[in-house]
Amino acid sequence: MFRTHTCGELRIHDVNKKICLAGWVQRIRKMGAMTFVDLRDRYGLTQLIVDQETNAACIETVNKMGREWVIQVQGLVRERSGKNPQMATGDVEIKVEEIKVLNAAATPPFTIEEQTDGGDELRMSYRYLDLRRPPLSRNMQLRHKMAMATRNYLDKQGFLEIETPVLINSTPEGARDFVVPSRMNPGEFYALPQSPQMFKQLLMVSGYDRYFQLVKCFRDEDLRADRQPEFTQIDCEMSFVEQEDILNTFEGLIRYLFKEIKGVEFKEAFRRMSWADAMRYYGSDKPDLRFGMPLVEIKPLTSGRSFNVFEQAEYVGAICAPGSATYTRKQLDELTEYVKRPQIGAKGMVYVRCEADGSFKSSVDKFYNQDDLKAWAEVCKARPGDLILILSGATHATRKALSELRLEMGRRLGLCDKNTYTPLWVIDFPMFEWDEDTARYYAMHHPFTSPKPEDIPLLDQDPAQVRANAYDMVINGVELGGGSIRIHDSQLQAKIFKILGFTEEKAVQRFGFLMNAFKFGAPPHGGIAFGFDRCVSMFAGLDSIRDCIAFPKNNSGRDVMIDAPSAIDQEQLDELQLKILAPKNKE
């Protein structure tokens, strides 16, 4: 054995023990006749002390060492005179008797400590070094604990973990697929799964009534903080269930994870909100409920005053920012520029200050009198000292912009505490969304989502009004998971395909095996998938999922450590019967 203990294990009760440690040199500090070495492994940090007067041989070795050298030490545990309460091992130190260098190391390109001097791209190029840092080590350990807790909960609920294929057929109705050429079938391609949707439904047909897996999924889409081209889902499916069964089972999973991992218990049942209400009051289908500031429509109160911006708008909406009437003109101008950013898209912003004396000051004083502004304040439930912010335009776009403004004010006012969690089920999503460019309906979730039973007659009359038997789990404005009750009836599935613009031949070509399976006794079933990386990220208090994934891609979808993706040899291309075309010029 190279060690008797880890570097995070020793405590005051270990004093006078002879021990052996192995790890990486964090830092070396020379103080007169004494040299101190901090030794690190993934378990923690232990201080070593080498006495120049009594151990010249070890001092000679220490003088050659540098950061990140791998060493083994033997020595005696003793109580520290100057204890360090910031370290788990801070009550003790090791008086070194023998040091052995296991491996010398080049000087690392950045400091491997809690706070590093390395930029994102540099650290991703040396990800194996970055993973030595305590923050990432903690994230990897948290990820492991969550995976084990998830498996433990689902196992106790009678779920079986079953693997599904990674090489499947393409499903272009979703995001872009990653495709894999087949050498044995020239000119044909596999696709990497965006989710195991069809396979888990087939498992229900096969009689495995409770399935799950922690599964890799792949989507070729533009990246952002909560997206990676390959990610992990907690993928689940159940038979002989209704929506209520799914919600209860997986609300239980989230409760279990919070209690086991963070020691957080939710006393109340998770709130439920329809998609229509989420959009009406928060402008988002994943509202952050850690704070209030709901959207309030004030269009009826703004009409007839010759202010064309409001008169010509389809929608006029407001939010009330508490205690913000002291905002300066500069701060208000900053907010106006914020909502005018292209990704938000508002053309301008109107404000109303609710003064302490009960009067109102607004950027549209010329068009609206004090009684008008008071009526706005009343419907917004504004109090003296509050600030009302107003946007106008097309309904959907303006609600979305107000949602972004609401989140920005929440951040500015310190209302987004990462240690506060507000879980929410968003339910009753629309079944379809209409696309003007292609003049056809698309599935809001996926083509196998079941409509609400009471809305099935509307499929023939008005598909736009049909609600899906679908649900999302949202916490603090983050969609952690989503799912639906599935269609298990072949005739209903065929009707949905028709509404989505699939000819019978096209539906059979893409999903014939699933439709055929339904003919052999498909049970009622439904499921859900949680973004495992997002769950870990939330539990770790991160703003990005990247630092809870061992080897992530950068914002361009590249692994800069191994330089992937990369070109392949002409011999491989010939074997696959592929030809690379020159990229088209971008004008």
N, C-alpha and C positions, 0 to 999 in steps of 0.2 A: 504494500500500500504506500502511495506517495504522501498520504496525509492521514492523521488520526482525527482531525476536526476540519470544519470549513472555516473560512475567514469571517463568517457572521455568527458563529456558534458560541464562542467562549464568553463566560460570565464570571462574576465575582466568586461564585462557588467553585470555580475551576482553579483558583489560586493554588500554587505549588505543584500543579500537575506538569509532568513532562509531556510535551505534545510535539506533533509534526504538522506543519502547514505547507500548502503549495498554492501558488497563484501568480498574479501579475503585479509588478511594482507600479504603484500609483504615483508615489513621489518619494524623494529622498531629501532629508533635512539634516544638515550638519550643525551641531550646537556644541562647540568646544570639543571635549573628549567624547561626547556622545553623538551618535548618528541615529536618526529615527527614519524608519522605512514604513510606509503604509502599504500593506499587502492586500490585494483585492481578488475576490472571485465573485461569482454571481450571487453568493449568499450575503456578502457584506465586506467590511473592511476591518483589518486588525493592525494595530500599531506594533512594530518591532523596534527593539532598542539594542544597539550594538555598542559595547564599551571598548573604546580604543585602547585603554590601558590593560585590560584583561583579555582581550580577544583580537590581537593584531591580525591573525590570519583572516578572520571574518571581515575586518575593516578593509583589508587589501581587496577582497572580493567585492565588497560594497562599492569601493572607489571606482571599480570598473563598470558597475551596473548603470543602466539608464531606465527611463520610463518604459513600461510594458515588457521588461525582461521577465521571463518565466523562471521562478526560483522555488526551491524547497528549503525550508528552515526547520531546525529542531531547537527546542529551547524550553524554558521554564515560564509558566504563567505567573505573573505577579500583579499586585494591585498598583494601579497608576497613582502617582502623587497628584498630578493635575488631571482630574477626570474630565471627560468630554461627554456631556449629556446628549449631544447631537448624534453620537454614534451608539448603536446597539451594543457594541463591545467596548464602550468608552470607559468602563470601570477597570479594565485590565490592559496589560501589554505583555509582550513576549520578550524575555531576556534571551537573546539569541546565543546559542552555543555552537551551532554549525549552519553554514549556508552552502547550498549547492545550486549552481546555475544549470537549469534544465534546457534553457534556450535563450540566446541573446536576441534582441529585437532592434530593428531600425527605429529611428525616431519617428513617432506617428505624425501624420500631417495635421492633426488637430489634437487638442487636449481631451483626454478621455475622462471627463469628470461630469458632475451633475450639470454644470453650466459649461458649455464648450465654446471655443472660439472658431469653430468650423461652420461654414455656410451650408445650406441644404444640399447643393449639388456636390460639394466636396465630400460631405458625410455620406451621401448616397453612393459615391464612387468607391468609398471604403466602408460599405455598410457593415461588413464583418467586424470592423473596429467600433463603429457607432453602436453596434449591439452590445458591446462591453459596458457602455455607459449605464449608470444606475437607472435613469428614467426609462430607457428602452428595455432594460432587463426587467424592471417592474411591470412594464406593459406586457411582455411576453409571458411572465408568470401569471398575470391577471387573465390573459387570454386562455392559458391552460386551465386555470381554475374555473373559468366560465364554461369552457368546453366540458369539463368533467361534471360540473353542477348541472348543466343542460342534460347530459346523458343520464345522470342519476335521476333527475326529475322525470324525464320521459320514460325511462325504464320502469320506474315505479308506477307510471300510468299505463303500462302495458304496451308501449310502443316497441317495435322492432327496428333496429338500424339496418337498412338494406342499401347497398350500393347500386347506383344506376350508371349507364354507359357515359363515357366522355366523348366518344366519336359517334355523332348522330347525324340526322339529316338537317338541312337548313330550314329555318323558320323566319323568313324575311318579314313577317307581319310585325315583329317586335323591333328591337334595336338592331344595328348591323351585327351580323355574325362574324366570328373568326372562322375561316374555312381552312381545311386541311386536304391537300391533294392526295388521291389514292393511287399508289404505284400499280396495284394489282387491277385497278379499274380505271384505265387511262381516260382522262377527260371528265372524270367524276370526282366529287368532293364530299368529304365529311364536313360537319360543322361542330364547333365546340358548343356545349349547351348553355343557353342563356339562363335556363333553369331546368330542373328535371320534370317539368309540368306533366307531360304526356305519360312519362314512365310511372310517376306516382299514381296517376289515375288508373293506369293498367294494373298496378299492384293492388288497387282497390277491387278491380274486376277479378283479380287472382285470389281474393279472399283474405289478403293481409290487411286487416281492418285498421291497424294503427302502425303507420310507417314514419320513420324520420331518418335524416342523415345530416351531418355537417358536411356540406358539399361545395366543391369549387364550381363557380359559374363564370361565364365569360361574355362580355359585351364590348363591342368595338364602338365606343362612343366618346365624345369629348369629355375630358377629365375635369374634376373640380375637387374641393376638399373632401367630400364624402363619396367619391367615386374612384374606382380602380378598374383597369380592364379585366383583371381576374379578382374575384372576391369570393367570400364564403357566406353561405346561407345556412340557417337552421331551417331545414325544409321538412314539412310535416303534412300528413294527410290522414283523414279518419273516415271510416264508413259508418252508415246508419246514424248520421248526426244531422242536426239542424244548426243554423247560425249560432243560436244561444249556447249550444254545446261547445262549439269551437271557441267562442269568446271566453267562456268560463274556464276551459282547459288551459288556454294560453295566457289568460290573465293570471292564472295560477303559476305558470312558468315564470312570468316577469316578476311576480311577487317573490317567488322562491329565489330567483337570482339576486334580487336586491337584498333580501334578507341574508342569504348565504355569503354573498361577496362584499356587500357594503354595510350590512347591519341596519338597513333601512326597512321599516315596516309601514305599509300603507293600511290605514285603519278603515278608510271608506272604499266602497266599490268604485272602480274606475268610471269616470264620467263618460257618457256617450253623447255624440252630437252628429246630426245628419250632415251630409256633404253640403246640402243647400244652406244650412245655418252656418256652417264653417265659412263658406264663401261670403255669405251676407254680412256676418259680424266680424270676420277676421281677414277676408280677402284671400284665404289660403286653405287648401285642404289638409294642411298640417300646422294648425295654429299653435303658437306658444302661449300656454295659459298660465305661465308663472306670474303674469301681470294682466291687468285689465285693458283699458284703452280700446274698447270695441269700435268697429266702424259704425257710423250713424249716417243714414241717408237724410239729407236736408233739402233735396231738390224742391219739394213742394213749398218750402219756406223761402226759397230764393227767387221765385218767379215773379215777373211783373215789375221789376225795378230797373230795367234797361241796362243791366250789366250783361253784355252779350256773351261773355265767357261762360256764365252760368245759364243764360237763356238758351243757348244753342247746345248745351251739353245734355247727353242722355242721362247722365248720373252726376250728382253732386254729393260727395261724402266727406265726413269729418271724423277726426279723432280728438280726444281731449287729453292733453299731456298734463298730469297733475303737477302743480307747483312750478310751472315753467313760464309764468307771465313775465318773469324778470329777464327772459331771453333778450339779448341786445339785437339791434338791427343787423350787426355783422353775423351773429349766430343764425338769425332767420334767413339771411342771404345764403349762408352755407347750407342750410336745409333745403332752400329752393334749388340751389345748384345740385344738391344730392338727388332730389327727385327728378331732375332734368337729365340725369345721366342716361345714356342710351339703353342700358340694361333695365332701367326703371320706366323711362318713357313719358313722364309727366311734362306738360308744357309750362307749368308754373304752379305757384302755391299761394293761397290766401290764408292770412292768420287773423285771429281775434284774441286780444289780450283781455282777460277778465280782471279788471283792476280791483284793488283792495276795497275801494269805496263803493263797489257795485256798478261802476260804469264800465264801458267797453271801448277799447281802442282797436281799430282794424285797418287793414290795408285797402279795404273797400268802403271806407267811411263816406265817400262821395255818393255811393249808390244805396247804402243801407243805413237807416237811423238806429238810434239806441234801442227802440222797441224791437226792431228786426233782429239785432244782434242778441238781445236778451232772449228772444224766442229760440235762436240757435243754441244759446248757452243752456237753456232749459232742457231741450231735447237731447243735448250732449251730456247732461247732468254735470255741467261745469260749475265750479265754485270760484269765489274770488281768489286770485293767485294762479289760476289755471290758464293754459294756453290752448286754443282751438286751432287745429291745422286742417285746411280744406283743399281738396283736389277735385277736379271735374273732368268729364270726358265720356268716352264709351264705358259702359258699365263694367265689363270684365277687366279691361285694361286699367281702369281707375281704381277698382278694388284691389287689384294686384299691386299697383303703385302705393296705395294707402297701406297695404300690408307691409311693404318694405319700409315705409316711413314709420309705421308703428314699431317695427322691430328696431329701427335705428334709435327712436326715442327711448325704447326700453333699455337699450345698451347705454345711451347717454345718461339716463336717470338711474343707472345701477340696479335695474329690476331683473336682470338675467343671471341670478345666482346659480352657479353650476352645482351647488350642493342642495338645491331645491329641485324636486322632480314632480311634474304634474302630468300623469298619464291620462290618455284620452283614446277612446275608440271612436273613429270617424266611420259612420255607416251610411247606407242608402246612397251609394254613388250612382251617377247616371250609368246606364248600361252602354250607351253609345255616345260618341262625339262626332259631329259633322265636320268634314274638311271641305272648305270652299274650293280649293285648288283642284282636287280630284273629284269633287261632287259625289262623295260617297261617305257612308258611315264607317267609323273605325271602332273597335272595342276599346272601352275605357281601360279595362284590365287585360283580358285576353279572350279569345273566342269561346272558351269552355266555361266561362262564368255564367251562372244561372240567373235569370231575371227573378225579381220578386214574384212569387206565385200570383199575387193579386194584380200584377201588372202585365201578365202574359197576354191578356186580350188586346193590350195596346200595341203589341208587336205588329199587328196588321193595320191598326188605325193611326198610331202616332209613335213611332219608335223613339223619337227624341225624349218622350216623357217616361220611358221605361226605366225603372230603377233596378240596379244590380243587387244581387244578394252578396255584396262585397263589403269588406271592412279593412281598415288600416289601424295599426297601433302607432300612436304618436306620443312622444314624450319631449317636452321642451322645444317644440317646433321641429323635431326630427322624426321623420317616418322610419320607425324601427322595423316595421313588418307590415305585410298585407296579405290578404287572401280572399277566398270566396267559397261559397257553396257551388259545386260544379253541376253542369248538365249531365244527367245520366240517361236521358231519353233520346234515342236516335232521331226521332221525328223533330223534337224541339231543337236538337243540335243542327239538323239540316236547315231548319227555318232561320236560325241565327246566322249560319253560313251564308244563306241567301241574302239576308239584310246587309251583311258585310261585303256583298259583291262577289262572292265566290260562286262560280258555276258549279253544277253538280260534279262535272269532270275534275275541275280544279280542287274541289273539296276532297274528292276521293283520292286524287293524286297526292295531296299533302297530308291528309289525316285519315285516309281510308282504313288503316289498321286500327285506329282508335274507334272510329265509327262502327267498324265491323265487330270490335270487341264488345261494344255496348249491346250488340244483338244477343250476346250470350249471358245475359243476366247481370247487368251492372247495378251495384247497390247505390242508394243515395250516398253521396260523399262530399267532402269539402276539406279545405286545408288552409295553410298559412305558411309563409316563409319570412323569417326574420333576417335582417342583415347582421350577420354575426360581427363583422368588423365594426359596424356602427354601434352595436351594443357595447363592445369592448371600449371603443373610443369614448362613448358617453360615460361609462363607469370610470374611465381613467381621467376624465375631465379634459379631453383633447378637443381641439378645433378641427382636426383632420384625422382621417382613418389611417393615414400613411404610417404613423409611428406606432400603430398596434399591429402592423403586418411586418413580418421578419424581413422580407425582401420585396419591397414595393417598386412600382414604376414611378417615373417622374411625371410632370404635367404634360409631357409630350408622348407619354406611353412608352418610354424607353427605360430599360434597365441599364443605367450607365456603368454599373459595376462589371457586368459581363458583356456589355455592348450589344444588347439585343433590343429590337430585331436587327438582323444583319443580312447581307447578301449571301447566297449559297452558291456552291461551285456549279460550273456549267455542266459537269457530269451528272450532278443531282437533277438539274433542270431537264437534261435530256432523258434521264431515266423516268421522270415524271411526265414527260412530253409537254413541258411548259416552255413558254417563250416570254421573256420580259420586254415589254414595250417601253420606249422612251417616255418619260413623263410629259404630259401635255403642258404647253406654255400657259401660265396664268396671266391673263390680261387685266 
